[in-house]
Amino acid sequence: MKLKSIMCPTDYSSFSEAALGYASLLASESGARLYIVHVDEEFPTYVPGYGGYGISVEPTDQQEKEARAMLEQVVPTIPDVQYEHRFLIGAPEREILTFAKNENVDLIVLGSHGRTGLARVLMGSVAEGIVRHATCPVLTVKHPMAVQSASSTTPESAVNEK
């Protein structure tokens, strides 16, 4: 399978960092362009004078500036990988799927928090929604919760071992 473009959504968690390692390796080996994408979610916000909560569709200029600066800090883990940052606003699952379709992404590599049971029911699962609805293959990376030793498996050694 010749990959031309790979998408790696990030929420700046250790799970996203683990996925970025795999995405960087795959992009390096295939010569694919890597899209590093962050979706700034719409959050309920108290609206003075309204007497309730509403959805803040767009972040303030300062919030957006800070979020964009954080995204710029996320770079491929392997040098010389061609990449672009994309900052999106909206519901993460919807925005990721729309971006992947519009850009003809060949593979989505994303971290999964691996929630189960009640936590998954209450919080939902962006990764599950993407796996179910994506029109391209999706690689989910579950980063173990335990602290790994220096001799632990890295994306490079995991791929080489298989």
Secondary structure, 3 states (H helix, E strand, C coil): CCCCEEEEECCCCHHHHHHHHHHHHHHHHHCCEEEEEEEECCEEEEECCCCEEEEECCCCHHHHHHHHHHHHCCCCCCCCCCEEEEEEECCHHHHHHHHHHHCCCCEEEEEECCCCHHHHHHHCCHHHHHHHHCCCCEEEEECCCCCCCCCCCCHHHHHHHC
